[in-house]
């Protein structure tokens, strides 16, 4: 009977995919924690230490709307993290297993966007120590997994970069499935655009007019309550924007390059339920129902789930 001569590290890390999947699981758990913790109405300990205020103190102002506004960003952020986690798991287990290069590049580009969004703190000045620690822990793990999956040396001389425009073989733009795929692609582009916009807002003006109208307060009054309040909210906004951008990139690449399959449909569905439900349903829950503010999220959710429904029969045939 032959013995398994692999070392422990080789057995656990394998070809690097387990490291990427570990990062995905950590992101998913973090997203679920962010949703649960925000629903309780509490701030994280380092947020309280930074503000030197408890949420109960803020709740006494304007019917607790400042706290509710902060909670709505954090719940939406948690949902986006779960969506990212599901697509990372799918990419690592399916296309990356077969060394499909588009999957590796998707992880590289989305990783730069996701982990790089931490640097947006330079725009608002609040260094979130928990976020920073998580980045320092996960980034080496994620990078090592990518390094172990890197393309062969001859890839750089033989690859035709025009291939980036070509969708996966076997996909179609015809019929119900084609329309559904088109809607998913449009939704993904919308997510990327929305995420970049939210990141930019987080680093600059922070709020749109409907945000201040919901809270019933202006920037000067927020600064008078606590000069650290706007930087903390800006951090939440920029982090959420980075997560939405990353989820949009993953959705676009998976729908464009990924072969239609049951596993892809399931990953999109689970991630979509968490991501879109968190982003949309939190608004009526806190009373932030301005139609102008809600329109992009509701439209995106509608396009996404209609597209998902139209592609189901096609994906489940493979």
N, C-alpha and C positions, 0 to 999 in steps of 0.2 A: 504494500500500500504506500503510494508516494506521499511525501509530506509537502505541505504548502510552505515554501521557502520565502514567501514575501515578508518584508518587514512590516511592523505595525503601521508606520506612516504610509507606506505604499498601499497597504490594504485599505486604510481608511480614506486616503486622499485619492487614490486611483489615478484617473486621467485628469483630475482637477474639477470635474463636474460636481462631486460632493461638496467642494468648497463653495461653489456658486449656489448650490441648493441650500447649504447652511445659511448663507447670506439671505437667501429668499425667505427661509423660515423665520429668521430673526426679524426681517422687515415686516413679514405678515403678523408676527406676534406683537411687534411694536405698534402696528396699525390698529390691531384689535385693542391693545392697551390704551392707545390714544382715544379711541372711540369710547371705551368704557369709562376711563378716568374723566373725560370731558363731560360725559352724561351725568356724572355725580356732582358736577358744579364746582369741583375743586381744582386748584392750581397745583402744578408740580412744586416740590420743595424749593428748587433753585429759582423758580419764578417768584415765589413768595419772598425769598431772601433778596432777590434783585429789586422787587417792588417795595419791599418792607411794608406790604399790605396784604391782608387776607381778602379773598373774594367776597366775604360777607360785608366788608367795608364798602366795596364798590357796588354791591347789590343795593345799597341804600340810595343810590343815585339813579334817577330816571327809570324806576321800575326794573332795576337790575339789567338794563339793556346793554351796558358796556360789557358785563360778564357774558351775557348771552351772545353778543357779537364775537367775543373771543372764543367762546365754545364752538360757535358755528364754523369758524376757520379750522379749529383743531379736529373736530369730527370729520370734516371734509378731507383734511390731511390724512387722517387715519384710514379712511376709505380708499384714498389714492395709493397708500402704501400697500394695502392688501391686494389691490389690482396689480401693482408692480410685482409683488411677490408671486402671484399666480402665473404671470407670464414668464418670470425668471425661472420658475420651476418647470414650466412647459418647455422653454428653450433648452434648459440644461438636460432634461430627460429625453427629449425627442430629437429635434434637429441637430443639437450639439453632439449627441451620441453618435450620429452618423457623419460628424465632422463637416456639416454644412457651413460654409464660410460666412454666409449672410448672417447666421445666428451668432457667430463669434463677433462680427463687426457690429451687430445690433447691441450686444452686451457691452462692447467697448464704448460706443457712442452714447448709449443710455447711461452707462456708468459715469462717464465724464459729466453728463448733464445732471445726473442725480447727486453724485458725491460733490460735484463742483458747486451745486446750489448752496452748499454750506458757506461758501466764501461770500455770499451775498450779505453776510453780517457786516462786511466792511462798509456797506451802504447805510446801515442804520445804527451800528455801534454796539449792539447787544450780542455778546459772545455767550451762547448757550452751552454750558459745560457738558450737559448730558448729550446734546447733539454732537458736540465735538468729540466726546469720548467714544460714542457709537461709531462715528466716522473713522476714528483712529483704529478701532478694533476691526470693523468690517472691511475697510478699504484694502488692507494687506491681504486678507482672506480672499476677497473678490479678485484682486489683482493677480494673486498666485494661481487661482483657478484659471484665469484668462491666459496667463503665461504658459501654463501646462497644456492648454488647448490651442496655442498659437499655430498659425499656418506654417506649413513646411517652407524651407528657405526658397525653393524654386517658385513658390507662389508669387513672390514679388516681381518676378521677371516674366511669368507666363500669364498672369491674370489680365484679362481685358476689362478695363474699368467701365466700359460702356455697358457691361452686363448689369450694372447696378440699376438700370432702368427697366430691365426685363422682369416681369412677374414670374411667379412659380409656374412650372409646367403643369398642365391639367386644370388651371384656373380658367374662368370664363367671365366675360362681361355680358353674356346673353341670358335672357330669361330671368326668373325670380332670383336665382343664385347670383347672377351678375349684378342685378339691381341691389341686392343685399350687400354684396361685396363693395359696390360703389358707395353705399351709405356708410359702411364701416370705415372706408378710406377717408371720406369727407369728415366724418366724426373725429377720426384720429388727427387730421390736419387742424380741425377746430380746437381740439384739446391742446395741441402744441402751441397754437397761437394764443389761446386763453392762458396757458401756463406761463408763457413768456411775458404776457401782459401783466399778470398778477405779480410775477417776480419783479418786473420793472416798477410797478406801483409800490411793492414792499420796500424797494430801495430808494424811492423818491417821495411821492405825495402820500403814499400809504392808503388813503381812502378815496373812494369815489363819492359823489354827492349823496347817493342813496344810502351809503353807509352812515354818514353823519346824520342824515335825516332820521334813520331808524333809531340811532342812539339818542337823538334829540340834543345834540351837543356839538360844539365846534372844536377845532384844534387847540385854540387858546384855552378853552375851558378844560380840555383833557390835560393840557400841560399844567394848568393850575391845580388840578386834582393830584397829579403825580407826574413829574417831568420824565419819568422812566416808563410811563405807560405806552406812549406812542412807539418807542423803540421795541418794546416787547410785542406789541401788536404787529409791527412791521416785520419782525422775525417770523411770526406765525404766517403772515401773508406770503412772504418770500419762500418759506419752506413749503407751503402748500403749492405755490406756483411751480416750484422745482419738481415736486412730485407729479403734478398734472402734466408738465412737459415730458417727463420721463415716461409716464404711462401712455401718453399719446405717441411717443416715438416707438415704444414697444408694440402698441396696437397696430400702428401703420406698417412696421416691418413684418410683423407676424401675419397680417392679412395679405400683404403684397407678395412676400417671398415664401411664406409657409404653405406647404401642400395642404389642401383641404382635408381635414381629419376630425374624427370625433373628439380627440384629445384637445385639439386647438379650439374647437367650438366650446368645449366644457371650460377650458381655461379662460376664454373670453367671457363666458357667461358668469362664472363665479366672480371673477374680478370686476365685471360690469355691475353685477348686483350690489357688491360692496361699495364700489366707487361711486356709481351714480345715485344709489339710495342715500349714501351719506351726504353727497353734495346737494341733492334736491330736497329730501325729506326733512333735513335739519331746519330749513327755512320756515315752513309752516309751524314746526315744533316750537320755535322761538318767537314767532309772529313777524318775521322779516319776509313779507309777502309782496314787496314792490314788484310789479310785473316787468319793469325794465331790467331790474337786477336779476330776476329769475329766468327771463327769456332765454339767455344763452344756455344755461344748464338744462332747462326743460327741453329745449330744442335738441341739444346734444344727446340727452337720454332717449328722446323719442327716435332720433335717427339710429342710434346705436341698437336699441332693442328691436326696432323694425328690421334693421339690417341683419341682426342676429337670427331673427325668426325666419327671414327669407333664405338665409344660407344653411339652415339646419339640415334640410333633406340632402343637400349636396355634400355637406361635410360628413354626414353620417353614412353615406354610401361608400366612403373610402376607409 
